[in-house]
Amino acid sequence: MSPNTRTHLIQGLLFLATVITTTMAGAEWMFGNFFSFVTSSVHFLAEKISGKDILLTKTPMGWTQFFAGFQFSIPFLAILTIHEFGHYFTAKLHQVKVTLPYYIPMWFGIPQSIGTMGAFIRITSVVRSRLKFFDIGIAGPLAGFIAALVVLYYGFTHLPPPEYIFTIHPEYARYGLSYPQFAYENAEGNLALGDNILFWFFKTFVADPARVPHAYEMTHYPYIFAGYLALFFTSLNLIPIGQLDGGHILYGMIGKKKFDVVAPALFVVFIFYAGLGMFRTEDFAISSDSVFYEHLLSLFIYIYFLYICLRKISENPANAIMLSLMIVVAQFGATYIRPDWDGYSNFLPFVFILGRFLGIRHPETEDNKPIGTARMILGIFALIIFIISFSPKPFIVL
């Protein structure tokens, strides 16, 4: 088997595995039941081996639910694939060597799994100009964004009657359509999708208001959930830092010298927002010594975490330490002045990936000619897409 054939086989198997895992995850979100097909198989085998009936607290999902999960996996993977092939075909157009997409399956059979960690293509030759980086970087988000708009439009214009939710939560039926007043009083773990400008627009001006589901039930509507996730990942990719798509776009627009100033500054702002509210002055105004020292230890760990994320921002480690301390002091100051301000700490793992692995800066190119007015306008349009797709708090747990 040739190396190319082996690579294509791996890519095909990864894609097939990702179709299966995203379909399973989609079914779990749709039906609110996280007993998976693996659990069903284990349950069946255990009954056969023991010869006894084994009771489960929930009914395991079967093939009916699995096939229903395609309503999530097909639109979601379609958007992801269109995004990646936007990069692929643009790279080919510029005669840049690039691989077909590698899909990354990921499924745990538990809430908060979407069945994949995304997909990526590998550029296997040197990109020698700002213009090529710009074109390759912007093609994916633009293509994926258009596909996400189509999916969201279909999802919001084909909403089922509001009684549909009773097929997912039969326990709500006793309350009728007034269930939100009663169903969430003692419920924990419900997930709401935080609004971004575009999602709010679709809910307000496109959908039938009588059919728009409650915020805590959006994940049961596969097309809406797939479209929302596409916007979420598009906005993350468009953050103008390092070698994210947004980084390629900004580098093409302003060049290496300015980028090396702007991108680290934006990274610091991102960190400041992500960690805002994690520590407050009142946390340390506690009479109990043990609780005080717990908070102090957590604070030291947090500062060290920031240092790791910022270590590559400068050749001098002392600069990263100083910057980490400045961010923490600024966060304390902001929450002291405005106690109601909170960031979104779930962005911190992404901050770590950016700072430690993907990098904040961008590799320099031989050809640094300006990209021209038309592409500058396109870059501004990509910034607008980022603004209307980005949610400050994308996932809110009750």
N, C-alpha and C positions, 0 to 999 in steps of 0.2 A: 504494500500500500504506500503510495507516494505521500510526502509530507502535506501537500495541498489537499489530497483526498482525506487524510486523517484529520486535518484541521476542519474541513467542511463537515465531516462526520460529527466531530465534537460540537460544532456550532449547531448542527441540526438536532442533536440529542439534547443540548441545553435548551433550545427553543421548545422542543416537544415537552421537556420536563417543566418548563416555565408555563406552557399552556395548561398543563395538568395542575400545577400548584396554584396558579392564579384562579383557575376555575374552582378549585376546592376552597380557596380563601373567599372568593366571591360568594359561593353558596353559604359559607359560614356567616358572612356579613348579612346576606339577604334574609336568612332564616333565624339569625340570632342564636344559633345552636352550634356550639364548638366541639361537640362530640363528632369526631371525624370518621372517615371511612376506614382508617387504620383501627380506630377504636371498635368499629363495627366488626371488623375481621377478627380482632383479638377476642371480642365478646363471643363471636360465633365459635371460634376454636376452643375457648375456655369451656363453653357449654358442652361441646363434643367430647373434650377430654374428661371433664368431671362427670358428665352424664346428668348434670343438674341444671335447672333453670337459674340463670343469674340475672338479677334485676339491675337495671341502670336507672339513675336519677333522671336522665333525659333520653328520649328516643334517638338512637343514632341515625344520622342522615344516610340516605341511600342514593341509588342512581338517579331517581327523579330530581332530587335536590342538586346532584352533581351536574346534570344537564342544564338545569336552570342557571347554574353558575356561569355558563357560557355568556349569559347576558351581561356579565361583568367583564370576564376575561377577554372576549372578542373585541369590544370597543376599547378597552384599556390597552391591550397589546397592539391593537391597530394604531392607536395614537403613538405609542412608544416606538413602533416599527417605522412609522412615517417620519418621526423625529430623527431616528438613526439613519434612515436612508436619505434624508435631506442632507446630512453630513456626507454620507457615502458618495452620492452622485455628484455633489459639488466638488468633493476632493478629486474624483475621477475627471471631472471637467477641467480642473486645474493641473491634471497629470501628477497628482500627489498619490503615492501608493498607500492604500488603506485596506483593512480587512473588512469582511462582512461582520455584522453585529454579533457580539457574544452576549447572550441573555443569561441572567443570573437568577436561577430559581431559589426561592426561600419560603418555606412554609413550616409553621409550628403547630397548627391545629388549635390555636388559641386566639383570643381577640388581638387586634392591632397588627395582625399579619396580613399583608396584601398579596402574598404569593411570589414576590420577586423583589430583588434589590435593583431592578432596572436592567439596562443593557448599555454596552459601550462598543465603539469601534476603535481599532488601533491604527494610528498613522505610522507607517513603517518607513517613511522617507522624510527627509528634512523639508520643512516648509520655509521657503526662503524670502517671503515677502509679507508685509503687513496686510496687503490686499487679500492674499490667499487665506491668511488666518481669519480675517474678517468674514470673507465669504463662507468659508467652511463653518466657522463658529455660528453665524447667524442663520444659516440655512435650516439647521435642525429645529431650533425653537420656533421659527416662523412656520415651518411645515406642521410641526406638532400642535402649535397654537390653533391653526386653522382647523385641523382635525378635531381638537378639543371643542371648538365652537360648534362644529356640526353635531358632535355627541351630546353636548349640553343642550343645544336647541331641540334635538330629538327627545331627550329625556324630559325636558320641562314642558314640551308640547304634547307629550304622550303619557302624562301622569294618570294612573288609575284613580278610580273614585276614592274618597278619603276612607271609606270602609275597608279598603285593602289592608290597612294596618292591622285589622282584627284577625286576618289570616296569619300574621306573624306573631301577634300578641293577643291570643284569644281572651286573656285575662282583662284586656282593656274594654271588651265589648259591654260589660256591665255598666260602664260609665258613659257609653255612647261616644259621640264626637267631642264631648267635654272631657275626655280622658286626660289631657295634659294638666288639668287642675288637680287631679288626684293621683295619677300614675307615678309621678316623680317625687312625691313627698318623702318617701323613705328609700328611694332607689339610688344606688351608687354604681358608678362604673359606666353609666350611659355616656356615649360619645357624641358630641355635637361638632359640626363642621363650621369653623370660624369663617365669617364672611370676608370676601375680598370684593373689590368694586364690581368686577364682572359677574361674579356669582350673585351678588345682591341685585344687579340689573336683571338677570334672568328670572330670579324669584319675583321681582317686583313688576316687571313690564312684559315678560314673555309668557310666564306660566299663568294658568287659571288660579287666582288666589284661593279659591275654595278647595283646590286639590293640592296645594303646596303642603308637603308633610311638615310636621313639627321638627325643629332643629335636631332633636335627639333621635329622630327616626330616619334621617336622610340616608344613612348607610344601608338601609333596606331597599333603596331604589338604585339598582345597579348602574344605569346609564348616568344618573346624576353623580353617583359616587365615583365612577370611572372618570367622568369629565372633571370633577373637582380635583381628584388626585393628579390628573394631567396638568391642570393649572398650577397645582402646588409644586410639582417637579419642574415645570417650565420656569416658574419664578425662582426656584433654587438655582437652576442652571444659568439663569440670566443675572445672578449676582455678579457684578463686575470685579471679580477678584481672581487672581491666579490664572489657572488654565481651565476654569469653567467656561462655558460658552460665552457668558457675559464678559469674562476676562479677555477672550479672543476678540470680542467685538470692541471693547474699550481700548485694547491695545492697538487695534487697527485704526481706531479713530484718533487717538492722541499720541501714539508712539511710546517707545520704551522709557524715555526720560521722565515724562509726565506720569506715565502709568506707575512707575516705581515710587511715586509720591502719593498718588490718588488711591491706588489699591490698598496699601497698608493702612491708610487713614480710614478707608471704608471698612476694612477688617476690624479695626479697633472700635468703630461705631457699632458694628454688628455684635462684637463681643459685649460691649457695654449694654446694648439692649437685651441680649440673650440672658445675661446674668442679673439684670436689674430686679431688685426685690428679693433675691435669694438671701441676703443678709441685711438686717436693719439694726439701727442703734438700739431699739428696745429689746432686741434679742439678747443683748449683753447687760441690760439693766435688770438682772435677775438675782434674787437673794441666794438661791441655791448655788453653791460652788461647783457641784458636779455638772449641772446644766450649763453654767457659764463656761467651764473648761471644755464641755462637749462642743459648744458653739465656736469656741476659740480654735479647737482642733479642726473643725469643719472649715473654718475660715482659712487656716493655714493650708489645708489640702486644696481648697479652691484657688488660692493664690499660686500654689505650685502648678495646678492644672493650667492656669492662665499663662504661667511662665513657659510650660511645654508648648502651648499653642503659639506663643509669640517668639519662641526661641529663634526661628529662622527669619524674623523680621529685621534683624541686625546681626552683623558679625560679632558684636560685643555682647556677651551674655548679660552684662550689667544693665544694658539698655532694656532688655526683655523683663528683667526683674523690676526695674524702675517703672516701666510702662504697666506692668501687672498691678503694682501698688497704686499707681495713679488711677487706673480703671476702678479698682475697689473703692478708693477714697471718693471718686466721682459718683459711684453707685450709692454709697452711704449718704453722700450729700444730697443726691437727687431724691432718694426715698425719705430723707429727713424733711426736705422742703415740701415734697408731694408724696405723702404716705400712700395715696391711692395709685401711684404708678407701679406697674409690674411689667417685667419683660416676659420672655418665653424661654424657660430654661431647657426645654426640649430641643432647642436649636444648638445647645452646647456640644452634643456629639458631632454635629456637622461642622461646628467651629473647630473641633479637634481634628477631624479628617482634613479640613482645609489647611490648618496651620501645620500639621505634622506630616501629611502625606502629599496632598495635591499641590501645596505651596501657594504663597501669596503673590509672588512675582511671576513674570512671564518671560520665557526665553526670547532672546533678541534675534532679529532676522537681519539678513544681509541687505535686503532691499527695504529701505524705510521711507519710500515715497508716499506722500499723502494719498488717501483712498478716493478723493474726489467728492464733490457736492452730493451727488445722487446717493452714494453709500453713506455719507454722513447723515442724510435725512433718514435713510433706512435704519441707521444705528439709533437715532432719536426715537424712531417708531418702536424699536426693540425695547428701549427704556420705558416707553409708554406701556408696552405689553407687560413688562416687569411690574410696573406700578399697579396696573389694574388686575393683575393675577396674584399679587403677593398678599398674603394674609398675615398680620402681625401675630395672631394666635390661631394657627390653622386647625388644631384639634383640641377641643375643650372637653375635659372629663367632668361629669357631674360629681 
